[in-house]
Amino acid sequence: MLELQAITAGYEPGRPVVRDVSLTLAPGEAVGLLGPSGCGKSTLARVAALLHRPFSGRVVIDGEPARGWRHTAPRAQRTAFGVVFQQPRLSADPRLSLRDLIAEPLRATGRRAEAGARTDELADAVGLTGELLGRRPHEVSDGQLQRACLARALALRPRWLICDEMTAMLDASTTAALVQVVETYRRDEGAGLLAVGHDRVLLERWCTRTIHWPP
């Protein structure tokens, strides 16, 4: 179970954008967080993924409270999450090929021996050809880069997926393809999913339940 308990968070002291929010996500469950831009849902998603320290409240991962944020979080907790953001160009190192981008988490955690086979497996799953894997971010479309970012998020077989406006910049066919990849992974691995967005139709079709934000 992933639990957010009475979370208050923001970016400036005394000016929270999320106030006293609680949310639970069970293994294998898909929860949609629906709301307009600027309402704080992405901040809550970053707290859930241990990427942003809240002012108050707790994140509990499989019964264990979070013991750090970003790089100070223990590896076992940090790697329990796979995160895909709205703008792939802001989350991809422009110096890396798509192949190296996907393999980055494996190499960073000392699993280089797995990197080649796992990268090929994930590239096939998200629809990237071998020729595209050799390109850098500026040489591919937003949709192709987002496919690589999703593959990177799945590289360590996370138990929890956070998709923060993952499809907002994509066309309908790419959106459908990437949602299908996430759903296949969730079904096969029993992972929990928190999908953040403002497309009510998409979230209600995709998710087990949808939370309207703000309440």
N, C-alpha and C positions, 0 to 999 in steps of 0.2 A: 504494500500500500504506500502511495505517495500522499503525504498529508501537509497541507499548508494551514498553519494554526495561527489565527489572529494576526495576519501579516499587515503591517503598516510600513510603507516604503516610498521612497522618492529620491530626488537627486540633490536637493538643497535642504539643510536642516530647518525644521519647522514648517516645511511646505510639502507634505506628503501628497502623492498622487494616488496612492492606494491606502485605504484606511480600514483596519481591523477586518480583513478578509480571510475567510476560511474556505478550504476546498479540499476534497479528497478524490483520488484517482486510483482505481483498483487495477491490478495486473490484467492485461487483456482488454481493458475498457478504453473506449474512445470518448473523450469529453471535449466538446466545442466551447470556446469562450468567445461569444459574439458581442461586438460593440463597435461604436464609431471610433475614428482616429482620435487620439489624444485622451482617451478615457482611462488609461492606466493598465489596460490588459497586457500590453507587451512588457511593462515593468513587472507585473505579477509573473509572467512567464519566465522572465530572466531570474527572478527570485527562485522560482520553482526549479530551474536548471542549475542553481548554485552559481550564477553569473553576476548576481547583484545582491549585496548584503542589505537586508531590510533594517529599518529603524527599530522595529520590535516584532515579536512573533517568532515562530519556529517552523522549520522545514524538517519533516521526519520521513526518512527513506527506509522502507522495509523495517520499520520499528526502531530505527536508530536516528537520533537527531543529527542534523548536519553539523559537521565539526570544522567547517571552514567555507570560504567562498573563493571562486575562481581557482587560482593556482595554489592557494593555501588549503583547499579542501583535500582530504585524503584521496589518493588515486582511486580506491575502490568506489568511493561515492562519486567522484568527478566523472569517472568513465561509465557510470550507470546511466548517463544521459547522452542522448544524441539530439542535437539541436540544428534546425534549419531556419534561417532567417529570411526576411522578405527580399533583401537586396543582395544577391549573391556576389556582386562585385565589391561590396564592402567587407565581405567575410572570406574572400579568397586572396591568397598571396599572389600578386600579379607575376611574380618571378617563376612560379611553379607551373609545370605542365599539369593537365588534368589528371594524368596518372599519378604524379607525385602528390597532388592535392588529395586524392582519395586515399593514398597510402600513408599520408602524414600522421594520422593518429596511431597507426600500427608501429611506425618507426619511432614515434615519440615515446611509446610505452615498451620499447625493447622487443618488438615482435617482427623484426625485419624479415625473418625467414618465412613468415606467412604473407608478407605484403604482396608478392607477385600474384599468387593464386587468388587471394582474397580480392585484390583490385580487379582482376579479370572477371571474377564472379559478379562483383557489384556493378561493374561497367555494363556487363551483359544485362543485368536485372533492370538497370535504369535506362537502357537504350543508347549507350555510347559505343561507337565503333572504335577499333584499334587506331584508326587514323586520327580521330578526334582526341584520343587520349594523349597524343603527342603534342597537342596544341596548348598554348597558354590562354589565360582568360580573355585577353583582348582579341584573340583570334576566333572566338566562338560567340554564339548568341547568348542572350540571357537565359533562354530555356535550356540550352546545352550546359551552361555553367551551373544552373540550378540542379540539373540532373547529377552533376559531379558533386555538388555540395550535399545532396541527399545521400549519395553513395558514401561520402566521407562520414556523414552522421551515423551511418549503419555499420561502419567498418569494425567497430569494437563490440558489435552485437549488444547494444544497450538495452536495458530493461525498461527504460522510459524514453519516449520520444516527445520532443517539444517542437511543434511546427508553428512558427510565428509569422503569419501572413505568407506562408511558403509559396502560395500560388498567385499572389496579388499582381505580379508583373508578367504572368504567363498567359499564353493563348489557351483556348478551351481544350485542344487536343493534348498539349503538354500537361495541363492541369489534370486531366483525366488519367494520363499515364503515370504521373507521380503519385497521385492519390492511390492508384492501384498498387504501386510498389509498396507504399506505406501499409496498406491494408493487408497485402500478402505477408509482409514482415510481421505485422501485429498478430495475424492469425497463426503463423508458423512458430513464432517465438514467444507468444503470450505477453508481449510488451504492452504497457499502457501508453496511451497517446493523449496529449493535450494539444489541441489544434486551435490556434488563435486566428480570428478573422472578422471580417465585416460582411461576408457573403452568407446571408441566412440560409439560402437554398442549399449551397454547397455544404455548410456545416451540418444542417439537419439531415442531409442525405448521408453524409460521411460518418457522423458520430452517433454513439449510443445515446447520449443526452447532450443537450446544448444549454449552457448557462448564459442568460442575457446580462450584459454588462453595460452600465452599472445596474445593480439589481433594481 
